[in-house]
Amino acid sequence: MTDDGTLYLQSLFEEARQDLDPEKFTAEVMLHTRRLRNRNRLVWAGVGLIVAIFAWFLALPVQGFAQLASQLLTISLIDLGEGWLAFVFSPINNIASILVLGFKGIRMGRKKILSAGFAN
């Protein structure tokens, strides 16, 4: 180590040997903690503001997509008119019911395949 490095290291050790005023030390720690807490609050407020702005810009397109999807999924498969027959079969007479039954069938098939694979 060079002489400059040794002198610098000795000066650091001399500073460390000094007694600190407990009240001043506590006040400085509390001030630093308060600054960090305020900065943390400011960061979270900024993140919340960005998320709110992002959600506001996306609200209309997402709402439009949901409306379009609900209109497409409720299209009747067979026109049954306006009678009681249409009322009885309306829960299963649409595209959404076909999708639900398809996904349920795929899930049941997958479970059967996996359970058969683990049984051996």
Kinemage of the C-alpha trace (Angstrom):
@kinemage 1
@onewidth
@group {chain A} dominant
@subgroup {mainchain}
@vectorlist {calphas} color= white
{ca met a 1} P 0.000 0.000 0.000
{ca thr a 2} L 1.275 3.481 -0.790
{ca asp a 3} L 2.038 6.096 1.825
{ca asp a 4} L -0.948 8.190 0.647
{ca gly a 5} L -3.238 5.203 1.076
{ca thr a 6} L -1.876 4.527 4.538
{ca leu a 7} L -2.368 8.145 5.605
{ca tyr a 8} L -5.909 8.145 4.258
{ca leu a 9} L -6.704 4.906 6.064
{ca gln a 10} L -5.277 6.298 9.302
{ca ser a 11} L -7.398 9.431 8.965
{ca leu a 12} L -10.501 7.290 8.517
{ca phe a 13} L -9.693 5.356 11.677
{ca glu a 14} L -9.168 8.632 13.558
{ca glu a 15} L -12.607 9.842 12.465
{ca ala a 16} L -14.163 6.574 13.582
{ca arg a 17} L -12.704 6.943 17.081
{ca gln a 18} L -14.532 10.231 17.675
{ca asp a 19} L -17.470 10.137 20.047
{ca leu a 20} L -20.794 11.024 18.520
{ca asp a 21} L -23.462 13.088 20.176
{ca pro a 22} L -26.349 10.620 20.673
{ca glu a 23} L -29.074 13.223 20.138
{ca lys a 24} L -27.474 14.527 16.954
{ca phe a 25} L -26.935 10.980 15.661
{ca thr a 26} L -30.577 10.048 16.367
{ca ala a 27} L -31.827 13.228 14.706
{ca glu a 28} L -29.745 12.557 11.578
{ca val a 29} L -30.913 8.944 11.364
{ca met a 30} L -34.547 10.004 11.758
{ca leu a 31} L -34.136 12.719 9.115
{ca his a 32} L -32.603 10.230 6.683
{ca thr a 33} L -35.393 7.720 7.407
{ca arg a 34} L -38.051 10.384 6.863
{ca arg a 35} L -36.486 11.361 3.522
{ca leu a 36} L -36.403 7.732 2.374
{ca arg a 37} L -40.024 7.211 3.425
{ca asn a 38} L -41.130 10.362 1.598
{ca arg a 39} L -39.197 9.337 -1.510
{ca asn a 40} L -40.785 5.884 -1.334
{ca arg a 41} L -44.252 7.429 -1.069
{ca leu a 42} L -43.524 9.688 -4.026
{ca val a 43} L -42.336 6.750 -6.145
{ca trp a 44} L -45.459 4.699 -5.330
{ca ala a 45} L -47.702 7.690 -6.056
{ca gly a 46} L -45.990 8.060 -9.440
{ca val a 47} L -46.407 4.366 -10.196
{ca gly a 48} L -50.073 4.588 -9.216
{ca leu a 49} L -50.559 7.599 -11.461
{ca ile a 50} L -48.930 5.849 -14.405
{ca val a 51} L -51.087 2.749 -13.869
{ca ala a 52} L -54.219 4.902 -13.630
{ca ile a 53} L -53.377 6.738 -16.861
{ca phe a 54} L -52.588 3.453 -18.604
{ca ala a 55} L -55.881 1.940 -17.408
{ca trp a 56} L -57.784 5.048 -18.510
{ca phe a 57} L -56.354 4.818 -22.028
{ca leu a 58} L -57.103 1.102 -22.229
{ca ala a 59} L -60.600 1.237 -20.701
{ca leu a 60} L -62.467 2.105 -23.887
{ca pro a 61} L -60.750 -0.440 -26.168
{ca val a 62} L -61.111 -3.205 -23.563
{ca gln a 63} L -64.756 -2.340 -23.046
{ca gly a 64} L -65.334 -2.375 -26.806
{ca phe a 65} L -63.605 -5.742 -27.128
{ca ala a 66} L -65.675 -7.213 -24.283
{ca gln a 67} L -68.863 -5.918 -25.876
{ca leu a 68} L -67.918 -7.388 -29.259
{ca ala a 69} L -66.984 -10.741 -27.683
{ca ser a 70} L -70.263 -10.935 -25.764
{ca gln a 71} L -72.220 -10.164 -28.939
{ca leu a 72} L -70.334 -12.849 -30.881
{ca leu a 73} L -70.634 -15.495 -28.163
{ca thr a 74} L -74.389 -15.051 -27.767
{ca ile a 75} L -75.225 -15.717 -31.415
{ca ser a 76} L -77.895 -18.427 -31.585
{ca leu a 77} L -76.982 -21.685 -33.275
{ca ile a 78} L -80.553 -22.583 -34.274
{ca asp a 79} L -83.367 -20.059 -34.651
{ca leu a 80} L -86.126 -21.305 -32.334
{ca gly a 81} L -88.373 -18.258 -32.513
{ca glu a 82} L -89.845 -16.535 -29.472
{ca gly a 83} L -91.713 -19.348 -27.712
{ca trp a 84} L -91.076 -21.415 -24.628
{ca leu a 85} L -88.778 -23.744 -26.551
{ca ala a 86} L -86.409 -20.849 -27.238
{ca phe a 87} L -86.575 -19.860 -23.560
{ca val a 88} L -85.730 -23.392 -22.380
{ca phe a 89} L -82.846 -23.938 -24.808
{ca ser a 90} L -81.385 -20.415 -24.731
{ca pro a 91} L -78.574 -21.306 -22.273
{ca ile a 92} L -77.219 -24.004 -24.605
{ca asn a 93} L -78.254 -22.560 -27.982
{ca asn a 94} L -75.262 -20.260 -28.500
{ca ile a 95} L -71.604 -20.277 -29.499
{ca ala a 96} L -70.409 -19.823 -25.903
{ca ser a 97} L -71.982 -23.120 -24.829
{ca ile a 98} L -70.196 -24.937 -27.654
{ca leu a 99} L -66.878 -23.409 -26.549
{ca val a 100} L -67.506 -24.340 -22.915
{ca leu a 101} L -68.403 -27.914 -23.841
{ca gly a 102} L -65.326 -28.133 -26.088
{ca phe a 103} L -62.976 -26.892 -23.375
{ca lys a 104} L -64.616 -29.205 -20.831
{ca gly a 105} L -64.163 -32.164 -23.211
{ca ile a 106} L -60.521 -31.290 -23.800
{ca arg a 107} L -59.946 -31.019 -20.052
{ca met a 108} L -61.651 -34.357 -19.361
{ca gly a 109} L -59.652 -36.033 -22.134
{ca arg a 110} L -56.414 -34.580 -20.824
{ca lys a 111} L -57.188 -35.814 -17.309
{ca lys a 112} L -57.977 -39.297 -18.615
{ca ile a 113} L -54.750 -39.412 -20.618
{ca leu a 114} L -52.670 -38.180 -17.696
{ca ser a 115} L -54.313 -40.510 -15.177
{ca ala a 116} L -53.860 -43.467 -17.546
{ca gly a 117} L -50.193 -42.553 -17.982
{ca phe a 118} L -49.566 -42.446 -14.235
{ca ala a 119} L -51.498 -45.668 -13.547
{ca asn a 120} L -48.960 -47.771 -15.444
